[in-house]
Amino acid sequence: MAANTISITVKIWRQSDPNSTGSFENHRLEDINTDMSFLEMLDVLNERLTLSGGEPVAFDHDCREGICGMCGAVVNGIAHGPERETTLCQLHMRHFRNGETIAIEPFRARAFPPIKDLIIDRSSFDHIITAGGYVSMNTGSAQDGNTIPVAQDKAEQAMDAAACIGCGACVAACPNAAAMLFVGAKVSQFALLPQGEPERKKRALAMVEAMDKAGFGNCGNERECENVCPKGISIRNIARLNREYIRAAFTAD
Ligand code: FES
């Protein structure tokens, strides 16, 4: 075995369709280069499965740069794996030991129904965004970039909230399968800026309503969401969501 390779066993969730039961399957992988990303390791597994006439493991991915939020799985019990503020596609095999058994399963939540293997249906997040994740703008001539003053601290907080990539790890890690870190980030990024003011109340009410309708639970202050978030989104955004919701519920027209 070369110095920069490890041999591992992956214990991976297989489920052929939304209605089948699913179970773990074990595969031994020799000579995995530790410079590979986790998804590249899955590519190797799939290549071997395909060459041996097996069915490749279905998993979501797109950018593989930690930007799009498509990837995600629970690795050894932790959403996106053992490295903090790291998406699954940015996790590298050097963080695993030679001889280790790695358990890989999909994000599990009632609002994220399974599709196949590691792929889940996260369209509930899309429904929440559709409910209020937008701002109204006057159309016509382009506006000068600096005509709307924004305080530096507010801009920083809004940008931090806007870093959410909507991967769903917060939901998978929460004992209540709550989506409040996600919704808190999406409400905050607009509530903190003057551009978000016109729909501010309507947005908080509509996004929380869509969240409840999708079947997500409520925040129990466990902070598991914050711990697994690959973008370091703070639970302060959940506190802001609660404030925005209460303010809107009492003062909405
Ligand atoms: S594939 Fe885009 S964030 Fe991982």
Boltz pocket constraint, residues with backbone or C-beta under 6 A from the ligand:
constraints:
  - pocket:
      binder: B
      contacts: [[A, 60], [A, 61], [A, 62], [A, 63], [A, 64], [A, 65], [A, 66], [A, 67], [A, 68], [A, 69], [A, 70], [A, 71], [A, 72], [A, 87], [A, 88], [A, 89], [A, 90]]
      max_distance: 6.0
